[in-house]
Amino acid sequence: MRRDPGGGEAGRAVSAAGAPPSEKGAAVGRGIGIGLMYGLWKPRVLGAWRVPASGPVILAVNHAHNIDGPMVMGTAPRPVHFLIKKEAFIGPLDPFLLSIGQVKVDRSIADRTAITGALGVLTDGGVLGIFPEGSRGEGDFASLRAGLAYFAVRSGAPIVPVAVLGSTERPGRLIRGLPALRSRVDVVYGDAFVAGDSSGRRTRKALDEATVRIQERLTAHLEHARRFTGRTGSTGP
């Protein structure tokens, strides 16, 4: 059983929910991501060395494309466990996503099983991937949910901002929301930072303050990534 990430109740939740997210499965998912992303598109990866080589870390990824998760899984230097909405776990995708170490989350409730699984990833020194905007949209970090701050403050894990800048508006798309096949997709990793303050507080006020700090850092990274890559938006030049 996975080591308790923050209390007996959390540990019991892991036991009740079954096997924790699989590190070996996430490694397999990374291999699949590498094959698919480099086979179908032309990823240009910048700053991946900024992801700590070991220990817990949270990748905070903007979300404008359907391929953002697989693209980060295939370009990150370490296997990633993403928090993914339960609506994506349909049919054969359900056992497949679970087998490659991804974490199913019900966004309509305080999903204790997902929370425990995500904290367990960090407690075990793994990489947790989060779309802090909650769902696919403009990909500009304009509206952050509190989940990212909670995991960062609760675990103390550093956050690495990730900007995925694609070309969904260019001609040649076979599926809406996806970049044209063999088009370039830029994946820009930023500097790691710690969201909590030195006091170690976990109050609602501390989480609100952490959310503001996180949004400032993520927005600044996205603006830098756009300038650096020559993109004017998250979906294309």
N, C-alpha and C positions, 0 to 999 in steps of 0.2 A: 504494500500500500504506500502511496505517495506521502511524504512527510507533510504534516499539518502546516498549511501556510499561514495560519493566523488564529488558531483556537481549536478546541475540541470539536465544536459544532461543525466547523468547516471541514475538519478531517472526517467526521462521520458522513458529511454530505458526499465526499469523494467516494467513500466505501459504498454508500447507498446507490450512487449513480453508476457504479461499475468502474471499468478501467479508465485511468486518467489519459489525457492526450498523449499519443505515442511519439516519442522522440525519433525512434527508428522510422515510424510512419511519415513524420515530417521530413526526414531525410529522403525518403522515397518520393514524397511530393515535390521536394526541391529538384530532384532529378527529372521528374516529369515536366516541371515548370521550365527547366533549362531546355529540354528537348522541344517543347511546344513553342515557347516564346522565341527562341533563336531560329526555329524552323519556319515559323509563320511571319515573324516581323524582324526588324533590325534594331535590337535594343542597343542604346549607347549608355553605358553605365558610368556614372561619375561620382566619385567620393565613397565608394563602397568600403574603402579602408577605414572610414570613420565609424563603422559598426564595431563595437568592442569585440575582440576575438573570443572572449569567454565571459561568463557571468550573465545575470539577467539583464535584458534590455527590451524596451518597447519601441517598435517601429510605428510611427504615426504617419499614415499615408493619406494624401488627398484622394478623392474618389470621384473621377469624372468618366471613367471607362469601365466596361464590364471586365476587362482583362487586368485591372490594376492589381488585384490580389495575386493571380498567377504570375504576372510580370515581376512583382517583388519577390515571390517565392523562387522564381528562376534567376534572379539577379543578385539577391542578397547572399553574402558570403557564408551565412549559416542557415540551417533549417528554420522555418518560421511557422508558428501556430497562429492562424488568424481567427479572430472572433468573426463569425459569419452568421448572418440572419437565418433563422430557421426556415424561411421560405425557400432558400436555395437548396435545402436538403430534401429534394423530391425524387421519388423513384430510385433508380440505381445510384444517383448522386449521394443519397443519404449514407449508405455503408461505405462508399468510396471516400467521401470527404472525412468521415470519422476515421477511416483506416489510415489516412495520411496525416492524422494528428490535428485536424482542424476542430474548432470549438463552436458548437451550435448554440446560438443565443436567441431567446425569445425577447424581442425588443418591447413587447407590450406589457411586460411585468419586470419586477426585480428578479431576474433569473438566477437563483442561488446556485444551481448546478453549473451554469456557465461561469459565474463569478469565481466559484471554487476552482473550476478547471483552469481558468486563466491565471489565478493567483498561484496555482500549483505549478504551472509552466515557469513562472518567474521564480518561485521558491526553489525549483530544481535547476535554476541557472539557464533557462531557455530563453528563446526569443518570441515575444508576443506581438502579433501584428494587429493594429487597430485602425479602422477608418473613423476618426473622431467626429466626422460630420454625421455619422450614423447610417447614411444611405447615399447612393449615387446621385450627384447633383452637379453643381458648377465646379466642384473640385477646388474651391478657393479658400477653404478653412474659415469661411465667414460665420458659420454657425456650428459651434462645438458643443457636444454633449458632455455631461460631467463624468462619463465613464472613464475617459482617458486619465483625468486628474485623479480619480479614485484609485485606479490601479497603480499610477505612478507614486502617489503619496503613500498608499498602503504598503507597497512593496519596497519603495526607495530605489527602484530601478531607473536608470537613466533613459531618457527619450531621445531617439534619433529621428528627426523629421525626414520624410521621403516625399519628393515631388515627382509624380509620373506625368510627363508631358507628351501627349500623343497627337494624333492627326485625325480625329474622328470626323471633321467636316470636309476633308478632302475627297475628291471623286475616287471611285474604285472600291468603296466599301461593299462587301457582300452582306453584312449584317449591321443594322443600325446600332450605334454605340460602340462599334469596334473600329480600330484604325484600319486603313486599307492594308491588304496583305503585302508584306515585304516593305512596308513603310517604316520610317525611323521612329522609334519611341525613346525618349530620353528619360532615364531614371536617375534622379539626383539625390544623393544622400547628404544630409547636413551634419553639423557638429552635434555631438551628444550633450545633453544638459539635464540637470536634476530639477524637477518641478517643485518639490516641497521646500519649505524654508528650514533654517537651522534648528528651529524649535521642535521639529518633528510632530507638530500638531496634526490631528486628523479630524478636526471639527468641520462643520458645514462652512464656516467662514474661511477656514484654511483651504478647503477644496475649491471654493469660489475664487479665492485669490490665486490659487494654483492654475485654475482654468484660464484666468486672464493672462497670467504669465505664459502659459502654454500657447494660447492663441497668438500672442505677440511674436513668440519665437517661430511658430509654424508659418505665420503670414510673412514674416521677414525672410524666412528660408525660401518660400515659394516665389516671392518677388525676386530674390537673388537668382534662383534657378531659372526663372524666365529670362532675365537679363543675360545670364551666362550662356544659355543655350540659344538665345535669339528668338525665343517664343514670346508671343504677346498674350497668350492665354493658356489655360490648361488643356484645351482641345486642339490647338494647332496654331500656326503662324498667321 
